[in-house]
Amino acid sequence: MPGRWRCEPSPAGYLAGMTDPNPAADDREILRQAAATHIAAAREVETFLRSLPEVPGAADITEYANLLTREERARIDRDAAADAAGLTIGSMESEHG
């Protein structure tokens, strides 16, 4: 109809140049998720250790190594997320050494 406004969808990427008004909130959420993942990995180690036989076999040792690797990766991811959220800390070795 003549004289009427026509609404067109916005072009793709219309908001691409805009920045998040609170990027730290995203960093904090990523950190919370990374912390939860690390806790879950540590709990898996604990659960494994509760069911460990008195004399561990080769499969137990392999599983333990795999669980420790997962837990360590989750800790590294958590630490990286903490750095991104502004929670960078120095080496704790000098404080405890």
N, C-alpha and C positions, 0 to 999 in steps of 0.2 A: 504494500500500500504506500502510495506517495505520502510524504510528510510524517511517516512513522520511523522511529529509531529501530535499527536492526541489531540484535546482539549476535556477535560472532564469538566463537570460542577463542580464548587467548592462544597465541602461537606457542608451540613447544619451546620449552626453555625460558618462558617469560620470567619466571622467578629465579632462573639460574644465577643471575648476577647479584641477587640479594644475599645478605649474610644472615646467619642465625643470630637473633637478638641475644641469645644466651648460650653461646657454644660451650661454656663450662658445664652447663646442665647435661649436655650430651656426654662430655668427658666423664662426669660423675656417674652417669648411668652405665657407661662402658666399664668404669672401674668397679661399680657394684656387681655387674655381671661377671667380670673377671675374678673378683673375690669369691663369688658364689661358686664359680667353676673350680677355683683352687680348693675351697673347703670341701667340695664334693670329691675331688681327687684325693685329698688327705683322708677323708672318711673311707674311701675305697681301700686305702692302705690299711687303715685300722680294721676294717671288716676282714680283710685278708689275714691280718695277723691274728685275729681272734680265732680263726679256723685253721691256723697253721699247725700241722702235726708236730709232735715232739722231735721227730727226726725229719727235717725237710728233704724232699727229693729234688731231682734236677728240674722237674716241672715247677715246683714251688719256687725255686730260686729264679727261674726264668720269669715266672709271673710277678714275683716281687720286683725284679729289675724293671719290668714293663710298667708296673704301677708307680715305682719311684720316678721313672722317666716322665710319665704323664703328669705326676704331681709337680715335678721340677719345671716342666714346660708351662704348666698353669701358673706357677709362682712367677716365672719370668714374664708371662703375659700380664699378670696382675701388677707387677712392678712397673712395667712399661705403661700400663694404663694409669697408674698412680703418678708417674712422671708427667704424662700428658695432662692430667688434672691438676698439676701444680704441686704435687706432694713429693717432690724430689728430696731425698735425704742422702747425706754423705755415707761413706762406708761405716758400717757398724763395727767392723773389725778393730778399728783403732780405739773404740770405746770399751771393747771387751778384751782387748789383747794386752 
